[in-house]
Amino acid sequence: MAALPETPTPTRDAIFDAYEADADTGFRPHLGASQIGKSCERALWYDFRWATPAQFPGRILRLFETGQLEETRLVKNLRRIGATVLEADPETGRQWRVEAHGGHFGGSLDGVALGLPEAPKTWHVLEFKTHSMKSFRELVARGVAETKPQHWAQMQIYMHLTGLTRAMYLAVCKDTDDLHVERVHADGDAAERLLAKAARVINAARPPARISEDPTWFECRFCDHHAVCHGGRTATHTCRSCLHSTPVEGGWHCARHDRMLSPADERFPCLQHLFIPVLVPGEVIDAGRDFVAYRMADGTTWVDEAHVDEDSPC
C-alpha cells in the first residue's frame, strides 16, 4: 500500500517562513565574548571577517527566540525570591555591555544580581541558557566548565571586564523546565588568555591554522564555516573580506580610500572590493592594483577585478 502524502500545514509553514524573512545575516559588529571559547581560532577569524552569513530555518530561529523569552522569566524568578536584578546599566539605561581591543571584542550581559541565597552580599554576573534534556543532564553531572566551555569562557570575560568576581549560571531544561544553578568563580589568568586569543584573531591578516585538516573531523563538520574552510566556497562579499580593510581602534579602515568605514559600508562594499586571497579557493597566479587572478581547483582562471570609477565617492 502506498504511503499517504503528508498533510499540508500552511499555517506552520507560513510562521516559519516569516521568521526566515525577518532574519538578518547574523553578522556581529564585533568578535563576541560568547564566541571566544571556541576551540578553533580559524573559525573565530571567519566569524570576525564575516566569511559566512547565518542561515537558519524558521524553526531554529523560533527556538532562539524561546531562549530569549526565558531570560525575562528567570529575572522574574530571581526577583520573586528577593534578589536584586539589574538587567540594564543604571548609568546608560541600556543593557550591560563590555568591550576590549578597540571595540572589536565584547559582549552584553544578561544582567547582574545581588542578594542571591548562595552569597547574598556578593554581586554576580548573570548568564541564562536553555538546554535540551541530553545537554542538561551532562551539565548537571559535570558542570558548565567541562560541558559548555564557551559559556564558561563568556562568563570569565564578563567578570574580568566588569571587575566582578562571581557569576551565576542559570540553565533551563527545555523538556522538563528543571533548573540548574551553578556559581562560577573568576579566573583572572584564564580571562587574560582569552583576551590574548581575541587579540590574535582580530589582528591576524590571514586566518589561523585549522583545528584539523580533516573536513570530516566532528568540530569541522558542525562548523558554520565548513564550506569556506574545507569545501571550496568563496567567502561572503563584504568589506571585511576585502584585502583593503583593516580593524583599527574604534572601527574599520579602508586603505584603498584612506577612510574609516561605516557599518553600512562594511556590509555593502564598494566596486573596488578585492577578496583577501586566502578567502578564494584558488591559487594566485597574477596580481595588480585593481585585480587578482586565480587558478581554480578545476584548472580554470578567475580574475577578481575592481570596477574602477574615478567619479565614484568610494
Secondary structure, DSSP 8 states (H G I E B T S, - for coil): ---------HHHHHHHHHHHHH------SSEETTTTT-S-HHHHHHHHTT-S-----HHHHHHHHHHHHHHHHHHHHHHHTT-EEESB-TTTSSB-EEEETTTTEEEE-SEEEE-BTTBTTS-EEEEEEEE-HHHHHHHHHH-HHHH-HHHHHHHHHHHHHHT--EEEEEEEETTT--EEEEEEE--HHHHHHHHHHHHHHHH-SS----S-S-TTSHHHHT-TTHHHHTS------SGGGBTTEEEETTEEEETTTTEEE-HHHHHS--TT--B-GGGSSEEEEEEETTEEEEEETTS-EEEEE----TT---
